[in-house]
Amino acid sequence: MPGYLTKQESIRIDGAQDMQIRSLLDRQQFFDPDGAALRLGISDAIWPLFGLLWPSGSELANHMAQQPVIQGRRILELGCGLGLASLVCHRMGADITASDCHPLAGDFLKENLRLNDLPPMKYRAGQWGALESIAAAAEATAHFDAAAQTTALAGSLPGGFVAPVADLPVRGVFDLIIGSDLLYERDQFARLPNYICEHASASAQIWIIDPDRGNRAAFSRQMAERGYGVTETRLDRTETELQAGYKGRLLVYAKPPRPMQ
């Protein structure tokens, strides 16, 4: 049976304890025997991307590690992949919900919680676009064999992680919505801005780490049409012995405060 290989790494987090992360071995891994990912529009070429550590994801995790935990603030991470930033927030005691559309993202998150001796955390299926896409995500995972998961968490296995139950979709509103490298494709129908607005509270902020992709300006225009201003902060950093280099920026979107009546 074809499957995929994984690896475990210790990931440095600025100003916080290192995080142990299970990820795919490389970009050549692929395992979608029942077509669960394909039904969500995830081709074999992009299938492994959720299971890799990306520089912008590490930047987001480092940024969140420096933020104070505010009681009562609900945080949502969009397109969490391996969930590094969500794991950092969870370890700090923040009220964080991780979300992704990949059928196996939730299982990798469970394994990374285990590797770091962390309690369970909230995870939801999140795919911006038509509601039928989220329904398809639930259908795609609902019929999988739960018994296969008992051996899947051991590491480099041919069987891979298998989702035993359907993931619930993201519901409700959040005070802070975060994400990294989300602007990787042209979004002419503004699906991502609409999804954000659906789940943003009236005073919410949206923080996105972007590695200078070409769709940033169009996304900011779409957010402006929905009442959000943007503040951009450069994150350029040269490589050192202790830290990898990075070129990108932090985008912070927020609506202006309403004037006092």
C-alpha positions in Angstrom: 0.0 0.0 0.0 1.4 3.4 -0.9 1.8 5.8 2.0 4.0 8.6 3.3 7.0 9.2 5.6 7.2 11.6 8.5 10.0 13.2 10.6 10.2 14.8 14.0 12.0 18.0 14.7 12.7 20.4 17.6 11.5 23.8 16.4 13.0 26.9 18.1 10.5 29.5 19.3 11.8 33.0 20.1 11.5 33.6 23.8 9.7 30.4 24.6 10.3 26.6 24.9 11.1 24.7 21.8 8.3 22.8 20.2 8.5 19.2 19.0 6.8 18.9 15.6 5.9 15.8 13.5 5.8 16.8 9.8 6.0 15.1 6.4 9.4 14.0 5.4 9.4 16.1 2.2 7.2 17.4 -0.6 7.2 14.1 -2.3 4.8 12.5 0.2 1.2 11.7 -0.8 -1.6 9.5 0.5 -5.1 9.9 -0.5 -6.4 6.4 -1.3 -10.1 7.3 -0.9 -9.9 10.6 -2.7 -10.9 12.6 0.4 -8.4 15.4 -0.4 -9.2 15.4 -4.1 -12.9 15.9 -3.4 -11.9 19.1 -1.6 -9.9 20.3 -4.6 -6.6 19.2 -3.1 -4.5 17.7 -5.9 -1.6 15.3 -5.4 0.8 18.2 -6.2 -0.5 20.4 -3.3 -1.5 17.5 -0.9 1.8 17.5 1.1 1.9 21.3 1.6 -0.2 21.2 4.8 2.3 18.8 6.5 5.5 20.9 6.0 6.9 23.6 8.2 7.0 26.9 6.3 9.0 30.1 7.2 5.9 32.2 7.5 4.4 29.7 9.9 7.4 29.9 12.1 7.3 33.7 12.0 3.7 33.6 13.1 4.5 31.2 15.9 7.4 33.5 17.1 5.1 36.5 16.9 2.4 34.8 19.0 4.9 33.7 21.6 5.6 37.4 22.3 1.9 38.3 22.8 0.3 38.5 26.2 -2.6 36.2 26.9 -5.8 38.2 27.2 -8.5 36.5 29.1 -11.7 36.2 27.2 -10.1 36.8 23.8 -11.0 34.1 21.3 -8.4 33.4 18.6 -8.8 31.5 15.3 -6.0 30.3 13.1 -6.8 29.9 9.5 -5.0 27.4 7.3 -3.1 26.1 10.3 -1.3 23.2 8.6 0.8 21.6 11.3 -0.6 24.2 13.8 2.7 25.5 15.1 1.3 28.9 16.0 -1.8 27.4 17.5 0.3 25.1 19.6 2.3 28.0 20.9 -0.8 29.9 21.8 -2.3 26.8 23.4 0.7 26.2 25.5 0.6 29.8 26.8 -3.0 29.3 27.9 -4.8 31.3 25.1 -8.3 30.4 23.9 -7.2 29.2 20.4 -9.1 27.3 17.7 -6.9 25.8 14.9 -8.5 25.3 11.5 -7.6 23.8 8.1 -9.3 22.2 5.2 -6.9 19.3 4.8 -8.4 15.9 5.9 -5.3 15.0 7.9 -4.5 18.3 9.5 -6.4 17.5 12.7 -4.6 14.2 13.2 -1.2 15.8 12.8 -2.3 18.4 15.3 -3.3 15.6 17.8 0.1 14.0 17.4 2.0 17.3 17.9 -0.1 17.9 21.1 1.0 14.5 22.3 4.7 15.1 21.5 4.6 18.3 23.6 2.6 16.9 26.5 -0.2 19.3 25.8 -3.9 18.8 26.6 -6.5 18.6 23.8 -7.3 21.8 22.0 -10.0 23.0 19.7 -9.7 22.1 16.0 -12.3 22.8 13.2 -12.5 22.2 9.5 -12.1 25.6 7.8 -12.3 26.2 4.1 -13.2 29.6 2.7 -15.5 29.4 -0.2 -18.9 27.7 -0.7 -20.6 26.0 2.2 -20.7 22.8 0.2 -16.9 22.6 0.4 -17.1 22.3 4.2 -19.9 19.8 3.9 -17.7 17.8 1.6 -14.9 17.9 4.2 -17.1 16.3 6.7 -18.3 13.7 4.3 -14.8 13.0 3.2 -13.6 12.0 6.7 -16.7 10.5 8.2 -16.3 7.0 6.7 -12.6 6.4 7.5 -11.5 3.5 9.7 -10.8 4.6 13.2 -8.7 1.5 14.0 -6.1 2.5 11.5 -5.2 5.6 13.6 -3.9 3.5 16.5 -0.8 2.6 14.5 -0.5 5.7 12.4 1.0 7.9 15.2 4.2 5.9 15.5 6.1 7.9 12.9 7.4 6.9 9.5 4.6 4.5 8.5 3.2 3.5 5.2 -0.3 3.8 6.4 -0.4 7.5 7.4 -2.8 9.2 9.7 -6.5 8.5 9.2 -9.3 10.7 10.5 -11.8 8.6 12.5 -14.6 11.1 12.5 -15.7 14.1 10.6 -14.3 17.5 11.7 -16.9 20.1 12.7 -16.8 23.3 10.6 -15.7 26.7 12.1 -18.6 28.4 13.8 -19.0 31.6 15.7 -17.0 34.8 15.8 -13.5 35.5 17.1 -11.6 38.5 18.5 -8.3 37.8 16.8 -7.9 35.9 13.5 -4.4 34.8 12.5 -2.8 33.1 9.6 0.4 32.7 7.6 1.1 32.6 3.9 -2.7 32.7 3.1 -2.4 34.9 0.0 -0.9 32.3 -2.3 -3.5 32.5 -5.0 -5.6 35.1 -6.8 -9.0 35.4 -5.0 -11.1 37.2 -7.5 -14.4 36.3 -5.7 -13.0 37.5 -2.3 -13.7 34.2 -0.6 -11.1 34.7 2.1 -12.2 38.3 3.0 -15.8 37.1 3.2 -14.9 34.1 5.3 -12.9 36.4 7.7 -15.8 38.8 8.0 -18.1 35.9 8.7 -16.0 34.9 11.8 -14.7 38.3 13.0 -16.3 40.0 15.9 -17.1 43.7 15.6 -13.8 44.8 17.1 -11.6 41.9 15.7 -8.1 42.2 14.4 -6.7 40.0 11.7 -3.0 39.3 11.7 -1.4 37.7 8.6 2.2 36.9 8.0 2.9 37.3 4.3 6.2 36.5 2.5 5.7 39.3 0.0 3.4 37.5 -2.3 1.9 39.4 -5.2 -1.7 39.1 -4.1 -1.3 41.2 -1.0 -2.4 44.5 -2.5 -5.6 43.0 -4.0 -6.4 41.3 -0.6 -5.9 44.6 1.2 -8.3 46.4 -1.3 -10.9 43.7 -0.7 -10.6 44.1 3.1 -10.8 47.9 2.7 -14.1 47.4 0.8 -15.3 45.6 4.0 -14.2 48.5 6.3 -10.8 47.2 7.3 -7.7 49.4 7.3 -4.3 47.8 7.2 -0.9 48.4 9.0 2.1 46.7 7.4 5.3 46.0 9.4 8.4 44.7 7.6 9.9 41.5 9.1 13.1 41.2 7.1 15.9 39.5 8.9 19.3 38.2 7.8 20.3 34.6 8.6 22.4 34.0 11.7 23.7 30.8 13.4 20.7 30.7 15.7 18.0 32.0 13.4 17.0 31.5 9.7 16.6 34.6 7.5 13.2 35.8 6.5 11.7 38.4 4.1 8.1 39.4 4.5 5.7 41.5 6.5 3.1 41.4 9.2 -0.3 42.6 8.0 -2.7 43.8 10.7 -6.3 44.6 9.6 -8.8 46.3 11.8 -11.9 48.5 11.5 -11.6 52.1 12.9 -13.3 52.5 16.2 -16.7 54.0 16.1 -17.0 57.6 17.3 -18.7 58.1 20.7 -22.4 59.0 20.5 
